[in-house]
Amino acid sequence: MGISEPIAAGTAGLLIEKIGAADVFVWGGSMEMLVALVVFSFPFIRNFKPEEKRS
């Protein structure tokens, strides 16, 4: 995940030059919501219950 941060920052910089900052935020937020909806539609994620800690 550490390597993806500079790649994402560079890509965002290029997109800001091409389409503008407001559009980058709108499209980025839209993609984030779409990915969250897809991920939470998986039953094994939606029904996840962590184990209780024993003392």
mmCIF entry with sequence, helices, sheets and N, C-alpha, C, O atoms, coordinates in Angstrom:
data_MODEL
# 
_entry.id   MODEL 
# 
_entity.id                         1 
_entity.type                       polymer 
_entity.pdbx_number_of_molecules   1 
# 
_entity_poly.entity_id                      1 
_entity_poly.type                           'polypeptide(L)' 
_entity_poly.nstd_linkage                   no 
_entity_poly.nstd_monomer                   no 
_entity_poly.pdbx_seq_one_letter_code       MGISEPIAAGTAGLLIEKIGAADVFVWGGSMEMLVALVVFSFPFIRNFKPEEKRS 
_entity_poly.pdbx_seq_one_letter_code_can   MGISEPIAAGTAGLLIEKIGAADVFVWGGSMEMLVALVVFSFPFIRNFKPEEKRS 
_entity_poly.pdbx_strand_id                 A 
# 
loop_
_entity_poly_seq.entity_id 
_entity_poly_seq.num 
_entity_poly_seq.mon_id 
_entity_poly_seq.hetero 
1 1  MET n 
1 2  GLY n 
1 3  ILE n 
1 4  SER n 
1 5  GLU n 
1 6  PRO n 
1 7  ILE n 
1 8  ALA n 
1 9  ALA n 
1 10 GLY n 
1 11 THR n 
1 12 ALA n 
1 13 GLY n 
1 14 LEU n 
1 15 LEU n 
1 16 ILE n 
1 17 GLU n 
1 18 LYS n 
1 19 ILE n 
1 20 GLY n 
1 21 ALA n 
1 22 ALA n 
1 23 ASP n 
1 24 VAL n 
1 25 PHE n 
1 26 VAL n 
1 27 TRP n 
1 28 GLY n 
1 29 GLY n 
1 30 SER n 
1 31 MET n 
1 32 GLU n 
1 33 MET n 
1 34 LEU n 
1 35 VAL n 
1 36 ALA n 
1 37 LEU n 
1 38 VAL n 
1 39 VAL n 
1 40 PHE n 
1 41 SER n 
1 42 PHE n 
1 43 PRO n 
1 44 PHE n 
1 45 ILE n 
1 46 ARG n 
1 47 ASN n 
1 48 PHE n 
1 49 LYS n 
1 50 PRO n 
1 51 GLU n 
1 52 GLU n 
1 53 LYS n 
1 54 ARG n 
1 55 SER n 
# 
_struct_asym.id          A 
_struct_asym.entity_id   1 
# 
loop_
_struct_conf.conf_type_id 
_struct_conf.id 
_struct_conf.pdbx_PDB_helix_id 
_struct_conf.beg_label_comp_id 
_struct_conf.beg_label_asym_id 
_struct_conf.beg_label_seq_id 
_struct_conf.pdbx_beg_PDB_ins_code 
_struct_conf.end_label_comp_id 
_struct_conf.end_label_asym_id 
_struct_conf.end_label_seq_id 
_struct_conf.pdbx_end_PDB_ins_code 
_struct_conf.beg_auth_comp_id 
_struct_conf.beg_auth_asym_id 
_struct_conf.beg_auth_seq_id 
_struct_conf.end_auth_comp_id 
_struct_conf.end_auth_asym_id 
_struct_conf.end_auth_seq_id 
_struct_conf.pdbx_PDB_helix_class 
_struct_conf.details 
_struct_conf.pdbx_PDB_helix_length 
HELX_P HELX_P1 AA1 SER A 4  ? ILE A 19 ? SER A 4  ILE A 19 1 ? 16 
HELX_P HELX_P2 AA2 ALA A 21 ? PHE A 40 ? ALA A 21 PHE A 40 1 ? 20 
HELX_P HELX_P3 AA3 PRO A 43 ? ARG A 46 ? PRO A 43 ARG A 46 1 ? 4  
# 
_struct_conf_type.id          HELX_P 
_struct_conf_type.criteria    ? 
_struct_conf_type.reference   ? 
# 
loop_
_atom_site.group_PDB 
_atom_site.id 
_atom_site.type_symbol 
_atom_site.label_atom_id 
_atom_site.label_alt_id 
_atom_site.label_comp_id 
_atom_site.label_asym_id 
_atom_site.label_entity_id 
_atom_site.label_seq_id 
_atom_site.pdbx_PDB_ins_code 
_atom_site.Cartn_x 
_atom_site.Cartn_y 
_atom_site.Cartn_z 
_atom_site.occupancy 
_atom_site.B_iso_or_equiv 
_atom_site.pdbx_formal_charge 
_atom_site.auth_seq_id 
_atom_site.auth_comp_id 
_atom_site.auth_asym_id 
_atom_site.auth_atom_id 
_atom_site.pdbx_PDB_model_num 
ATOM 1   N N  . MET A 1 1  ? 0.821   -1.185  0.000   1.00 0.00 ? 1  MET A N  1 
ATOM 2   C CA . MET A 1 1  ? 0.000   0.000   0.000   1.00 0.00 ? 1  MET A CA 1 
ATOM 3   C C  . MET A 1 1  ? 0.865   1.248   0.000   1.00 0.00 ? 1  MET A C  1 
ATOM 4   O O  . MET A 1 1  ? 0.423   2.297   -0.469  1.00 0.00 ? 1  MET A O  1 
ATOM 5   N N  . GLY A 1 2  ? 2.063   1.164   0.505   1.00 0.00 ? 2  GLY A N  1 
ATOM 6   C CA . GLY A 1 2  ? 2.921   2.337   0.554   1.00 0.00 ? 2  GLY A CA 1 
ATOM 7   C C  . GLY A 1 2  ? 3.312   2.837   -0.824  1.00 0.00 ? 2  GLY A C  1 
ATOM 8   O O  . GLY A 1 2  ? 3.474   4.041   -1.027  1.00 0.00 ? 2  GLY A O  1 
ATOM 9   N N  . ILE A 1 3  ? 3.464   1.927   -1.768  1.00 0.00 ? 3  ILE A N  1 
ATOM 10  C CA . ILE A 1 3  ? 3.865   2.331   -3.118  1.00 0.00 ? 3  ILE A CA 1 
ATOM 11  C C  . ILE A 1 3  ? 2.715   2.979   -3.877  1.00 0.00 ? 3  ILE A C  1 
ATOM 12  O O  . ILE A 1 3  ? 2.943   3.727   -4.828  1.00 0.00 ? 3  ILE A O  1 
ATOM 13  N N  . SER A 1 4  ? 1.477   2.697   -3.465  1.00 0.00 ? 4  SER A N  1 
ATOM 14  C CA . SER A 1 4  ? 0.344   3.256   -4.206  1.00 0.00 ? 4  SER A CA 1 
ATOM 15  C C  . SER A 1 4  ? 0.133   4.742   -3.921  1.00 0.00 ? 4  SER A C  1 
ATOM 16  O O  . SER A 1 4  ? -0.468  5.440   -4.737  1.00 0.00 ? 4  SER A O  1 
ATOM 17  N N  . GLU A 1 5  ? 0.610   5.237   -2.790  1.00 0.00 ? 5  GLU A N  1 
ATOM 18  C CA . GLU A 1 5  ? 0.386   6.646   -2.449  1.00 0.00 ? 5  GLU A CA 1 
ATOM 19  C C  . GLU A 1 5  ? 1.059   7.614   -3.431  1.00 0.00 ? 5  GLU A C  1 
ATOM 20  O O  . GLU A 1 5  ? 0.392   8.534   -3.906  1.00 0.00 ? 5  GLU A O  1 
ATOM 21  N N  . PRO A 1 6  ? 2.341   7.450   -3.756  1.00 0.00 ? 6  PRO A N  1 
ATOM 22  C CA . PRO A 1 6  ? 2.919   8.367   -4.738  1.00 0.00 ? 6  PRO A CA 1 
ATOM 23  C C  . PRO A 1 6  ? 2.324   8.213   -6.135  1.00 0.00 ? 6  PRO A C  1 
ATOM 24  O O  . PRO A 1 6  ? 2.233   9.182   -6.888  1.00 0.00 ? 6  PRO A O  1 
ATOM 25  N N  . ILE A 1 7  ? 1.924   7.005   -6.474  1.00 0.00 ? 7  ILE A N  1 
ATOM 26  C CA . ILE A 1 7  ? 1.296   6.787   -7.777  1.00 0.00 ? 7  ILE A CA 1 
ATOM 27  C C  . ILE A 1 7  ? -0.049  7.515   -7.830  1.00 0.00 ? 7  ILE A C  1 
ATOM 28  O O  . ILE A 1 7  ? -0.371  8.168   -8.823  1.00 0.00 ? 7  ILE A O  1 
ATOM 29  N N  . ALA A 1 8  ? -0.823  7.398   -6.761  1.00 0.00 ? 8  ALA A N  1 
ATOM 30  C CA . ALA A 1 8  ? -2.115  8.074   -6.711  1.00 0.00 ? 8  ALA A CA 1 
ATOM 31  C C  . ALA A 1 8  ? -1.953  9.593   -6.712  1.00 0.00 ? 8  ALA A C  1 
ATOM 32  O O  . ALA A 1 8  ? -2.725  10.298  -7.363  1.00 0.00 ? 8  ALA A O  1 
ATOM 33  N N  . ALA A 1 9  ? -0.957  10.099  -5.990  1.00 0.00 ? 9  ALA A N  1 
ATOM 34  C CA . ALA A 1 9  ? -0.731  11.547  -5.957  1.00 0.00 ? 9  ALA A CA 1 
ATOM 35  C C  . ALA A 1 9  ? -0.323  12.059  -7.336  1.00 0.00 ? 9  ALA A C  1 
ATOM 36  O O  . ALA A 1 9  ? -0.791  13.114  -7.766  1.00 0.00 ? 9  ALA A O  1 
ATOM 37  N N  . GLY A 1 10 ? 0.526   11.339  -8.017  1.00 0.00 ? 10 GLY A N  1 
ATOM 38  C CA . GLY A 1 10 ? 0.926   11.736  -9.370  1.00 0.00 ? 10 GLY A CA 1 
ATOM 39  C C  . GLY A 1 10 ? -0.230  11.694  -10.348 1.00 0.00 ? 10 GLY A C  1 
ATOM 40  O O  . GLY A 1 10 ? -0.389  12.596  -11.170 1.00 0.00 ? 10 GLY A O  1 
ATOM 41  N N  . THR A 1 11 ? -1.026  10.661  -10.262 1.00 0.00 ? 11 THR A N  1 
ATOM 42  C CA . THR A 1 11 ? -2.199  10.547  -11.133 1.00 0.00 ? 11 THR A CA 1 
ATOM 43  C C  . THR A 1 11 ? -3.191  11.666  -10.858 1.00 0.00 ? 11 THR A C  1 
ATOM 44  O O  . THR A 1 11 ? -3.739  12.255  -11.789 1.00 0.00 ? 11 THR A O  1 
ATOM 45  N N  . ALA A 1 12 ? -3.423  11.963  -9.583  1.00 0.00 ? 12 ALA A N  1 
ATOM 46  C CA . ALA A 1 12 ? -4.338  13.056  -9.233  1.00 0.00 ? 12 ALA A CA 1 
ATOM 47  C C  . ALA A 1 12 ? -3.806  14.388  -9.760  1.00 0.00 ? 12 ALA A C  1 
ATOM 48  O O  . ALA A 1 12 ? -4.579  15.214  -10.245 1.00 0.00 ? 12 ALA A O  1 
ATOM 49  N N  . GLY A 1 13 ? -2.509  14.600  -9.670  1.00 0.00 ? 13 GLY A N  1 
ATOM 50  C CA . GLY A 1 13 ? -1.920  15.832  -10.193 1.00 0.00 ? 13 GLY A CA 1 
ATOM 51  C C  . GLY A 1 13 ? -2.132  15.976  -11.690 1.00 0.00 ? 13 GLY A C  1 
ATOM 52  O O  . GLY A 1 13 ? -2.458  17.061  -12.173 1.00 0.00 ? 13 GLY A O  1 
ATOM 53  N N  . LEU A 1 14 ? -1.949  14.896  -12.418 1.00 0.00 ? 14 LEU A N  1 
ATOM 54  C CA . LEU A 1 14 ? -2.175  14.935  -13.863 1.00 0.00 ? 14 LEU A CA 1 
ATOM 55  C C  . LEU A 1 14 ? -3.642  15.187  -14.193 1.00 0.00 ? 14 LEU A C  1 
ATOM 56  O O  . LEU A 1 14 ? -3.962  15.962  -15.095 1.00 0.00 ? 14 LEU A O  1 
ATOM 57  N N  . LEU A 1 15 ? -4.522  14.531  -13.460 1.00 0.00 ? 15 LEU A N  1 
ATOM 58  C CA . LEU A 1 15 ? -5.954  14.711  -13.704 1.00 0.00 ? 15 LEU A CA 1 
ATOM 59  C C  . LEU A 1 15 ? -6.416  16.128  -13.355 1.00 0.00 ? 15 LEU A C  1 
ATOM 60  O O  . LEU A 1 15 ? -7.278  16.684  -14.036 1.00 0.00 ? 15 LEU A O  1 
ATOM 61  N N  . ILE A 1 16 ? -5.851  16.707  -12.307 1.00 0.00 ? 16 ILE A N  1 
ATOM 62  C CA . ILE A 1 16 ? -6.218  18.075  -11.932 1.00 0.00 ? 16 ILE A CA 1 
ATOM 63  C C  . ILE A 1 16 ? -5.862  19.041  -13.056 1.00 0.00 ? 16 ILE A C  1 
ATOM 64  O O  . ILE A 1 16 ? -6.618  19.968  -13.346 1.00 0.00 ? 16 ILE A O  1 
ATOM 65  N N  . GLU A 1 17 ? -4.719  18.827  -13.686 1.00 0.00 ? 17 GLU A N  1 
ATOM 66  C CA . GLU A 1 17 ? -4.330  19.683  -14.810 1.00 0.00 ? 17 GLU A CA 1 
ATOM 67  C C  . GLU A 1 17 ? -5.285  19.522  -15.989 1.00 0.00 ? 17 GLU A C  1 
ATOM 68  O O  . GLU A 1 17 ? -5.587  20.494  -16.683 1.00 0.00 ? 17 GLU A O  1 
ATOM 69  N N  . LYS A 1 18 ? -5.760  18.301  -16.217 1.00 0.00 ? 18 LYS A N  1 
ATOM 70  C CA . LYS A 1 18 ? -6.596  18.029  -17.388 1.00 0.00 ? 18 LYS A CA 1 
ATOM 71  C C  . LYS A 1 18 ? -8.074  18.374  -17.186 1.00 0.00 ? 18 LYS A C  1 
ATOM 72  O O  . LYS A 1 18 ? -8.685  19.000  -18.052 1.00 0.00 ? 18 LYS A O  1 
ATOM 73  N N  . ILE A 1 19 ? -8.662  17.963  -16.029 1.00 0.00 ? 19 ILE A N  1 
ATOM 74  C CA . ILE A 1 19 ? -10.107 18.132  -15.871 1.00 0.00 ? 19 ILE A CA 1 
ATOM 75  C C  . ILE A 1 19 ? -10.496 19.071  -14.733 1.00 0.00 ? 19 ILE A C  1 
ATOM 76  O O  . ILE A 1 19 ? -11.670 19.419  -14.608 1.00 0.00 ? 19 ILE A O  1 
ATOM 77  N N  . GLY A 1 20 ? -9.553  19.488  -13.907 1.00 0.00 ? 20 GLY A N  1 
ATOM 78  C CA . GLY A 1 20 ? -9.861  20.408  -12.814 1.00 0.00 ? 20 GLY A CA 1 
ATOM 79  C C  . GLY A 1 20 ? -10.003 19.695  -11.474 1.00 0.00 ? 20 GLY A C  1 
ATOM 80  O O  . GLY A 1 20 ? -10.350 18.516  -11.406 1.00 0.00 ? 20 GLY A O  1 
ATOM 81  N N  . ALA A 1 21 ? -9.726  20.442  -10.418 1.00 0.00 ? 21 ALA A N  1 
ATOM 82  C CA . ALA A 1 21 ? -9.712  19.860  -9.075  1.00 0.00 ? 21 ALA A CA 1 
ATOM 83  C C  . ALA A 1 21 ? -11.100 19.393  -8.637  1.00 0.00 ? 21 ALA A C  1 
ATOM 84  O O  . ALA A 1 21 ? -11.233 18.313  -8.061  1.00 0.00 ? 21 ALA A O  1 
ATOM 85  N N  . ALA A 1 22 ? -12.122 20.184  -8.899  1.00 0.00 ? 22 ALA A N  1 
ATOM 86  C CA . ALA A 1 22 ? -13.474 19.820  -8.451  1.00 0.00 ? 22 ALA A CA 1 
ATOM 87  C C  . ALA A 1 22 ? -13.916 18.504  -9.074  1.00 0.00 ? 22 ALA A C  1 
ATOM 88  O O  . ALA A 1 22 ? -14.500 17.659  -8.395  1.00 0.00 ? 22 ALA A O  1 
ATOM 89  N N  . ASP A 1 23 ? -13.641 18.326  -10.359 1.00 0.00 ? 23 ASP A N  1 
ATOM 90  C CA . ASP A 1 23 ? -14.035 17.072  -11.021 1.00 0.00 ? 23 ASP A CA 1 
ATOM 91  C C  . ASP A 1 23 ? -13.267 15.876  -10.480 1.00 0.00 ? 23 ASP A C  1 
ATOM 92  O O  . ASP A 1 23 ? -13.815 14.779  -10.385 1.00 0.00 ? 23 ASP A O  1 
ATOM 93  N N  . VAL A 1 24 ? -11.994 16.078  -10.123 1.00 0.00 ? 24 VAL A N  1 
ATOM 94  C CA . VAL A 1 24 ? -11.210 14.981  -9.548  1.00 0.00 ? 24 VAL A CA 1 
ATOM 95  C C  . VAL A 1 24 ? -11.833 14.536  -8.230  1.00 0.00 ? 24 VAL A C  1 
ATOM 96  O O  . VAL A 1 24 ? -11.928 13.338  -7.964  1.00 0.00 ? 24 VAL A O  1 
ATOM 97  N N  . PHE A 1 25 ? -12.261 15.496  -7.397  1.00 0.00 ? 25 PHE A N  1 
ATOM 98  C CA . PHE A 1 25 ? -12.893 15.138  -6.131  1.00 0.00 ? 25 PHE A CA 1 
ATOM 99  C C  . PHE A 1 25 ? -14.233 14.441  -6.347  1.00 0.00 ? 25 PHE A C  1 
ATOM 100 O O  . PHE A 1 25 ? -14.554 13.482  -5.646  1.00 0.00 ? 25 PHE A O  1 
ATOM 101 N N  . VAL A 1 26 ? -15.009 14.914  -7.304  1.00 0.00 ? 26 VAL A N  1 
ATOM 102 C CA . VAL A 1 26 ? -16.310 14.294  -7.582  1.00 0.00 ? 26 VAL A CA 1 
ATOM 103 C C  . VAL A 1 26 ? -16.128 12.875  -8.088  1.00 0.00 ? 26 VAL A C  1 
ATOM 104 O O  . VAL A 1 26 ? -16.770 11.952  -7.586  1.00 0.00 ? 26 VAL A O  1 
ATOM 105 N N  . TRP A 1 27 ? -15.254 12.685  -9.085  1.00 0.00 ? 27 TRP A N  1 
ATOM 106 C CA . TRP A 1 27 ? -15.049 11.349  -9.638  1.00 0.00 ? 27 TRP A CA 1 
ATOM 107 C C  . TRP A 1 27 ? -14.397 10.415  -8.626  1.00 0.00 ? 27 TRP A C  1 
ATOM 108 O O  . TRP A 1 27 ? -14.764 9.243   -8.539  1.00 0.00 ? 27 TRP A O  1 
ATOM 109 N N  . GLY A 1 28 ? -13.436 10.921  -7.865  1.00 0.00 ? 28 GLY A N  1 
ATOM 110 C CA . GLY A 1 28 ? -12.787 10.100  -6.843  1.00 0.00 ? 28 GLY A CA 1 
ATOM 111 C C  . GLY A 1 28 ? -13.765 9.646   -5.772  1.00 0.00 ? 28 GLY A C  1 
ATOM 112 O O  . GLY A 1 28 ? -13.763 8.481   -5.373  1.00 0.00 ? 28 GLY A O  1 
ATOM 113 N N  . GLY A 1 29 ? -14.602 10.571  -5.306  1.00 0.00 ? 29 GLY A N  1 
ATOM 114 C CA . GLY A 1 29 ? -15.607 10.217  -4.308  1.00 0.00 ? 29 GLY A CA 1 
ATOM 115 C C  . GLY A 1 29 ? -16.629 9.239   -4.841  1.00 0.00 ? 29 GLY A C  1 
ATOM 116 O O  . GLY A 1 29 ? -17.061 8.331   -4.130  1.00 0.00 ? 29 GLY A O  1 
ATOM 117 N N  . SER A 1 30 ? -17.017 9.422   -6.094  1.00 0.00 ? 30 SER A N  1 
ATOM 118 C CA . SER A 1 30 ? -17.978 8.501   -6.714  1.00 0.00 ? 30 SER A CA 1 
ATOM 119 C C  . SER A 1 30 ? -17.400 7.096   -6.833  1.00 0.00 ? 30 SER A C  1 
ATOM 120 O O  . SER A 1 30 ? -18.084 6.111   -6.555  1.00 0.00 ? 30 SER A O  1 
ATOM 121 N N  . MET A 1 31 ? -16.140 7.009   -7.248  1.00 0.00 ? 31 MET A N  1 
ATOM 122 C CA . MET A 1 31 ? -15.505 5.690   -7.359  1.00 0.00 ? 31 MET A CA 1 
ATOM 123 C C  . MET A 1 31 ? -15.359 5.044   -5.989  1.00 0.00 ? 31 MET A C  1 
ATOM 124 O O  . MET A 1 31 ? -15.534 3.833   -5.856  1.00 0.00 ? 31 MET A O  1 
ATOM 125 N N  . GLU A 1 32 ? -15.042 5.837   -4.967  1.00 0.00 ? 32 GLU A N  1 
ATOM 126 C CA . GLU A 1 32 ? -14.904 5.292   -3.624  1.00 0.00 ? 32 GLU A CA 1 
ATOM 127 C C  . GLU A 1 32 ? -16.231 4.728   -3.118  1.00 0.00 ? 32 GLU A C  1 
ATOM 128 O O  . GLU A 1 32 ? -16.258 3.655   -2.514  1.00 0.00 ? 32 GLU A O  1 
ATOM 129 N N  . MET A 1 33 ? -17.323 5.439   -3.359  1.00 0.00 ? 33 MET A N  1 
ATOM 130 C CA . MET A 1 33 ? -18.639 4.941   -2.951  1.00 0.00 ? 33 MET A CA 1 
ATOM 131 C C  . MET A 1 33 ? -19.005 3.674   -3.709  1.00 0.00 ? 33 MET A C  1 
ATOM 132 O O  . MET A 1 33 ? -19.558 2.745   -3.121  1.00 0.00 ? 33 MET A O  1 
ATOM 133 N N  . LEU A 1 34 ? -18.708 3.621   -4.997  1.00 0.00 ? 34 LEU A N  1 
ATOM 134 C CA . LEU A 1 34 ? -19.005 2.430   -5.789  1.00 0.00 ? 34 LEU A CA 1 
ATOM 135 C C  . LEU A 1 34 ? -18.236 1.216   -5.285  1.00 0.00 ? 34 LEU A C  1 
ATOM 136 O O  . LEU A 1 34 ? -18.800 0.129   -5.157  1.00 0.00 ? 34 LEU A O  1 
ATOM 137 N N  . VAL A 1 35 ? -16.962 1.397   -5.000  1.00 0.00 ? 35 VAL A N  1 
ATOM 138 C CA . VAL A 1 35 ? -16.148 0.291   -4.494  1.00 0.00 ? 35 VAL A CA 1 
ATOM 139 C C  . VAL A 1 35 ? -16.670 -0.171  -3.135  1.00 0.00 ? 35 VAL A C  1 
ATOM 140 O O  . VAL A 1 35 ? -16.736 -1.372  -2.877  1.00 0.00 ? 35 VAL A O  1 
ATOM 141 N N  . ALA A 1 36 ? -17.042 0.773   -2.261  1.00 0.00 ? 36 ALA A N  1 
ATOM 142 C CA . ALA A 1 36 ? -17.587 0.402   -0.949  1.00 0.00 ? 36 ALA A CA 1 
ATOM 143 C C  . ALA A 1 36 ? -18.869 -0.405  -1.108  1.00 0.00 ? 36 ALA A C  1 
ATOM 144 O O  . ALA A 1 36 ? -19.059 -1.399  -0.406  1.00 0.00 ? 36 ALA A O  1 
ATOM 145 N N  . LEU A 1 37 ? -19.750 0.002   -2.016  1.00 0.00 ? 37 LEU A N  1 
ATOM 146 C CA . LEU A 1 37 ? -20.987 -0.751  -2.241  1.00 0.00 ? 37 LEU A CA 1 
ATOM 147 C C  . LEU A 1 37 ? -20.706 -2.157  -2.742  1.00 0.00 ? 37 LEU A C  1 
ATOM 148 O O  . LEU A 1 37 ? -21.348 -3.113  -2.307  1.00 0.00 ? 37 LEU A O  1 
ATOM 149 N N  . VAL A 1 38 ? -19.757 -2.289  -3.649  1.00 0.00 ? 38 VAL A N  1 
ATOM 150 C CA . VAL A 1 38 ? -19.416 -3.609  -4.185  1.00 0.00 ? 38 VAL A CA 1 
ATOM 151 C C  . VAL A 1 38 ? -18.835 -4.488  -3.089  1.00 0.00 ? 38 VAL A C  1 
ATOM 152 O O  . VAL A 1 38 ? -19.223 -5.648  -2.947  1.00 0.00 ? 38 VAL A O  1 
ATOM 153 N N  . VAL A 1 39 ? -17.896 -3.931  -2.305  1.00 0.00 ? 39 VAL A N  1 
ATOM 154 C CA . VAL A 1 39 ? -17.241 -4.731  -1.265  1.00 0.00 ? 39 VAL A CA 1 
ATOM 155 C C  . VAL A 1 39 ? -18.236 -5.164  -0.201  1.00 0.00 ? 39 VAL A C  1 
ATOM 156 O O  . VAL A 1 39 ? -18.218 -6.319  0.224   1.00 0.00 ? 39 VAL A O  1 
ATOM 157 N N  . PHE A 1 40 ? -19.111 -4.252  0.240   1.00 0.00 ? 40 PHE A N  1 
ATOM 158 C CA . PHE A 1 40 ? -20.064 -4.616  1.284   1.00 0.00 ? 40 PHE A CA 1 
ATOM 159 C C  . PHE A 1 40 ? -21.193 -5.496  0.758   1.00 0.00 ? 40 PHE A C  1 
ATOM 160 O O  . PHE A 1 40 ? -22.003 -5.977  1.551   1.00 0.00 ? 40 PHE A O  1 
ATOM 161 N N  . SER A 1 41 ? -21.273 -5.719  -0.531  1.00 0.00 ? 41 SER A N  1 
ATOM 162 C CA . SER A 1 41 ? -22.273 -6.652  -1.057  1.00 0.00 ? 41 SER A CA 1 
ATOM 163 C C  . SER A 1 41 ? -21.826 -8.107  -0.921  1.00 0.00 ? 41 SER A C  1 
ATOM 164 O O  . SER A 1 41 ? -22.642 -9.016  -1.078  1.00 0.00 ? 41 SER A O  1 
ATOM 165 N N  . PHE A 1 42 ? -20.540 -8.343  -0.629  1.00 0.00 ? 42 PHE A N  1 
ATOM 166 C CA . PHE A 1 42 ? -20.063 -9.705  -0.417  1.00 0.00 ? 42 PHE A CA 1 
ATOM 167 C C  . PHE A 1 42 ? -20.538 -10.200 0.940   1.00 0.00 ? 42 PHE A C  1 
ATOM 168 O O  . PHE A 1 42 ? -20.318 -9.529  1.948   1.00 0.00 ? 42 PHE A O  1 
ATOM 169 N N  . PRO A 1 43 ? -21.188 -11.366 0.988   1.00 0.00 ? 43 PRO A N  1 
ATOM 170 C CA . PRO A 1 43 ? -21.733 -11.858 2.261   1.00 0.00 ? 43 PRO A CA 1 
ATOM 171 C C  . PRO A 1 43 ? -20.668 -12.068 3.335   1.00 0.00 ? 43 PRO A C  1 
ATOM 172 O O  . PRO A 1 43 ? -20.932 -11.804 4.508   1.00 0.00 ? 43 PRO A O  1 
ATOM 173 N N  . PHE A 1 44 ? -19.475 -12.536 2.969   1.00 0.00 ? 44 PHE A N  1 
ATOM 174 C CA . PHE A 1 44 ? -18.467 -12.811 3.991   1.00 0.00 ? 44 PHE A CA 1 
ATOM 175 C C  . PHE A 1 44 ? -17.927 -11.531 4.621   1.00 0.00 ? 44 PHE A C  1 
ATOM 176 O O  . PHE A 1 44 ? -17.374 -11.583 5.719   1.00 0.00 ? 44 PHE A O  1 
ATOM 177 N N  . ILE A 1 45 ? -18.068 -10.410 3.971   1.00 0.00 ? 45 ILE A N  1 
ATOM 178 C CA . ILE A 1 45 ? -17.673 -9.134  4.570   1.00 0.00 ? 45 ILE A CA 1 
ATOM 179 C C  . ILE A 1 45 ? -18.849 -8.537  5.335   1.00 0.00 ? 45 ILE A C  1 
ATOM 180 O O  . ILE A 1 45 ? -18.679 -8.040  6.449   1.00 0.00 ? 45 ILE A O  1 
ATOM 181 N N  . ARG A 1 46 ? -20.020 -8.584  4.754   1.00 0.00 ? 46 ARG A N  1 
ATOM 182 C CA . ARG A 1 46 ? -21.208 -8.016  5.388   1.00 0.00 ? 46 ARG A CA 1 
ATOM 183 C C  . ARG A 1 46 ? -21.533 -8.724  6.701   1.00 0.00 ? 46 ARG A C  1 
ATOM 184 O O  . ARG A 1 46 ? -22.000 -8.088  7.646   1.00 0.00 ? 46 ARG A O  1 
ATOM 185 N N  . ASN A 1 47 ? -21.290 -10.038 6.770   1.00 0.00 ? 47 ASN A N  1 
ATOM 186 C CA . ASN A 1 47 ? -21.639 -10.826 7.959   1.00 0.00 ? 47 ASN A CA 1 
ATOM 187 C C  . ASN A 1 47 ? -20.457 -11.079 8.882   1.00 0.00 ? 47 ASN A C  1 
ATOM 188 O O  . ASN A 1 47 ? -20.539 -11.942 9.756   1.00 0.00 ? 47 ASN A O  1 
ATOM 189 N N  . PHE A 1 48 ? -19.375 -10.359 8.714   1.00 0.00 ? 48 PHE A N  1 
ATOM 190 C CA . PHE A 1 48 ? -18.165 -10.566 9.522   1.00 0.00 ? 48 PHE A CA 1 
ATOM 191 C C  . PHE A 1 48 ? -18.424 -10.184 10.976  1.00 0.00 ? 48 PHE A C  1 
ATOM 192 O O  . PHE A 1 48 ? -18.945 -9.108  11.269  1.00 0.00 ? 48 PHE A O  1 
ATOM 193 N N  . LYS A 1 49 ? -18.049 -11.089 11.880  1.00 0.00 ? 49 LYS A N  1 
ATOM 194 C CA . LYS A 1 49 ? -18.130 -10.816 13.326  1.00 0.00 ? 49 LYS A CA 1 
ATOM 195 C C  . LYS A 1 49 ? -16.787 -11.207 13.942  1.00 0.00 ? 49 LYS A C  1 
ATOM 196 O O  . LYS A 1 49 ? -16.398 -12.375 13.897  1.00 0.00 ? 49 LYS A O  1 
ATOM 197 N N  . PRO A 1 50 ? -16.081 -10.234 14.515  1.00 0.00 ? 50 PRO A N  1 
ATOM 198 C CA . PRO A 1 50 ? -14.781 -10.565 15.105  1.00 0.00 ? 50 PRO A CA 1 
ATOM 199 C C  . PRO A 1 50 ? -14.937 -11.486 16.316  1.00 0.00 ? 50 PRO A C  1 
ATOM 200 O O  . PRO A 1 50 ? -15.956 -11.471 17.007  1.00 0.00 ? 50 PRO A O  1 
ATOM 201 N N  . GLU A 1 51 ? -13.915 -12.272 16.546  1.00 0.00 ? 51 GLU A N  1 
ATOM 202 C CA . GLU A 1 51 ? -13.941 -13.157 17.704  1.00 0.00 ? 51 GLU A CA 1 
ATOM 203 C C  . GLU A 1 51 ? -13.783 -12.337 18.975  1.00 0.00 ? 51 GLU A C  1 
ATOM 204 O O  . GLU A 1 51 ? -13.085 -11.323 18.995  1.00 0.00 ? 51 GLU A O  1 
ATOM 205 N N  . GLU A 1 52 ? -14.439 -12.789 20.028  1.00 0.00 ? 52 GLU A N  1 
ATOM 206 C CA . GLU A 1 52 ? -14.316 -12.101 21.310  1.00 0.00 ? 52 GLU A CA 1 
ATOM 207 C C  . GLU A 1 52 ? -12.960 -12.424 21.925  1.00 0.00 ? 52 GLU A C  1 
ATOM 208 O O  . GLU A 1 52 ? -12.479 -13.554 21.846  1.00 0.00 ? 52 GLU A O  1 
ATOM 209 N N  . LYS A 1 53 ? -12.357 -11.415 22.535  1.00 0.00 ? 53 LYS A N  1 
ATOM 210 C CA . LYS A 1 53 ? -11.070 -11.634 23.199  1.00 0.00 ? 53 LYS A CA 1 
ATOM 211 C C  . LYS A 1 53 ? -11.290 -12.305 24.546  1.00 0.00 ? 53 LYS A C  1 
ATOM 212 O O  . LYS A 1 53 ? -12.216 -11.980 25.289  1.00 0.00 ? 53 LYS A O  1 
ATOM 213 N N  . ARG A 1 54 ? -10.408 -13.249 24.830  1.00 0.00 ? 54 ARG A N  1 
ATOM 214 C CA . ARG A 1 54 ? -10.487 -13.944 26.117  1.00 0.00 ? 54 ARG A CA 1 
ATOM 215 C C  . ARG A 1 54 ? -9.390  -13.416 27.015  1.00 0.00 ? 54 ARG A C  1 
ATOM 216 O O  . ARG A 1 54 ? -8.274  -13.163 26.560  1.00 0.00 ? 54 ARG A O  1 
ATOM 217 N N  . SER A 1 55 ? -9.696  -13.251 28.265  1.00 0.00 ? 55 SER A N  1 
ATOM 218 C CA . SER A 1 55 ? -8.691  -12.736 29.192  1.00 0.00 ? 55 SER A CA 1 
ATOM 219 C C  . SER A 1 55 ? -8.030  -13.816 30.003  1.00 0.00 ? 55 SER A C  1 
ATOM 220 O O  . SER A 1 55 ? -7.161  -13.526 30.825  1.00 0.00 ? 55 SER A O  1 
# 
